[in-house]
Amino acid sequence: MRTLADFELARRNLSAMVRRQARLAAGYVQWTATADAPTNFKALCRMWRECETDGRPFKVSSLNCENTIYMHAEDNWHFRLWHDILHVTMQQDFSYLGELAVATVHLKAAANWFGSESPEFALMRIETVDQLNYFHNTGNFVPNQLEFAKAIFLHN
């Protein structure tokens, strides 16, 4: 049975992992967290091209970063950076299948870092696949990602 202590440790470990993965994904590209980040795939790809050609910072959304699985809002920004760069580099749109393809890369990274039976892997699955399925089934984002994740983590 997983405990709240397992949950908190997994949160800390995943926060460290996504910061590292984001730095690797971004490479030389500068980035910033802002409220006016692209909200569709076409705009995201256009921004990526501009970042590569004229050095503009890559924008990730700073909105709704409270109550996530990560320890700090900045950790969630790093996850979004890594996530959005994967969308562009994999040419996967924001459809269910596009999101699932990107989630698979996140899960592979978590498995490589921690193992596929680890609490961190379970939490990354909640962060990606379970939230994606929630959105797909309801048409809404999870209102409180932290409580959503905690409930699934502790009861599965």
N, C-alpha and C positions, 0 to 999 in steps of 0.2 A: 504494500500500500504506500502510495506517495504521500509525503507530508508537506506542510507549508514550508518547512526548512528546505526541502528538496526544490520546491517551486522557486524560492528566493535565490538559491544557489544557481539554478538553471537560468534565471533571469540575468544574474550577474555574468555568468559565463557566456550567454548568448550576446549580451551587450558588448563584451570584449570581442567576440568573434565578428559581429557585424561591423564594428569599427575597422577591424583589420581587412575584412572582405571589401568594404567600401573603398578603403585606400588603394587596395590592389586593383579594383575595378576602375576607379577614376584615373589612375596613372597620373599623368601630367595635367589633367583638366582641373581647373579651379572650380569651386562650387559654393553655393550659398543656400541657406534655408530661407524661404520667403513665402508670403501669402499669395503671390501671383505666379506660382509655378504652373507649367502646362497641365491641362486636365484631359487632354486627348492624345492619342498615339501620334497623329500627324504633327501636332505642335511639339511633342516631345522629340521626335526625330529631327524636326527643323532646328530646334534649339541645340541638339547635340551637334549637328553640322556647323552651326554658328560657333559653338564652343571650340570645335576643332580647327576652324578656319581663322577666326579672328580673336580667339582667346576670351570671349565672354564667359562669365561663370555659368555653370550648369545649375539650374534652379530646381530645388526640391521643395515640396510643400512643408511649410511650418505649421500648418493648421491641424488641429485635432491630435496633438502629440501628448496630451495628458491621458492618463489611465491606459497606457500601453504595457506590453510585457517587458519593455526595456526599462532600465534603471532611471534614465534621464531622457528628457526630450531630445537632446543631442544624439543619443543612441538611436532613437527612432529616425532622426534625420539621416543618420548613416545607413540604416536599413533601407530607407526610401531611395537614397542615392544608389546603393548597390542594386536594388530592385529595378529602378528606372533605367539604369545603364544596361542591365540584362535585357529589358524589353527592347531597347534599341539595338544592341549588338546581336541579339537572337532574332530580331525582326518579328517579335511576337506582340500582337496588339493587346488591347485590354479586354478582349472577349474571354469567356470562361476558359476556352482551350489555351489561349495565349497566357492567361494568368496561371493556369495549371502547369504549363511548360516552364515558366519562370519559377514557380514554386518548387518544381522538381530540382532545379539547380540549387535553390536554397537548402532543400532537404539533403541533397548530396553533400553539400558543404558541411552541414551539421553532422551528418553521418561520418564524414572524414575527420572532423575535429573531435567528436565525442563518442561516436558509435551509434548505430541505428536503434539500439535498445536503451539509450541514455535518456534521462529526463530532459536534457537540452534538445534532443531530436524530437521528443514528444511535444515540447513547447514550440519548436519551430513548425511542426505540423499544424498545431493549433493556430499559430500566427498566420500561416499561409493557406493551407487547404481547408481547415475548418471555417476560417473567416470567409474564404472564397465561397464555400458552400452556403454559408449563412446569407451572404449577399445574393447569391444565385437564387436561393429559395424565397427570400423576402423582398429583394429589391432595395434593401437598406444596408448601410454599414452597421457593424456591431456598435451599439451605443457606448459601451464601456468595455474596451478590449481586455483590460486587466481582469475584471471580474469574470468575463466570459472565459478567458484562458484559465484562470484559477479554478473555476467550477469544473471545467472539462479535465484539467490536469489532475485534480484531487479525486475525481470520481471515475477515472478510467484506469 
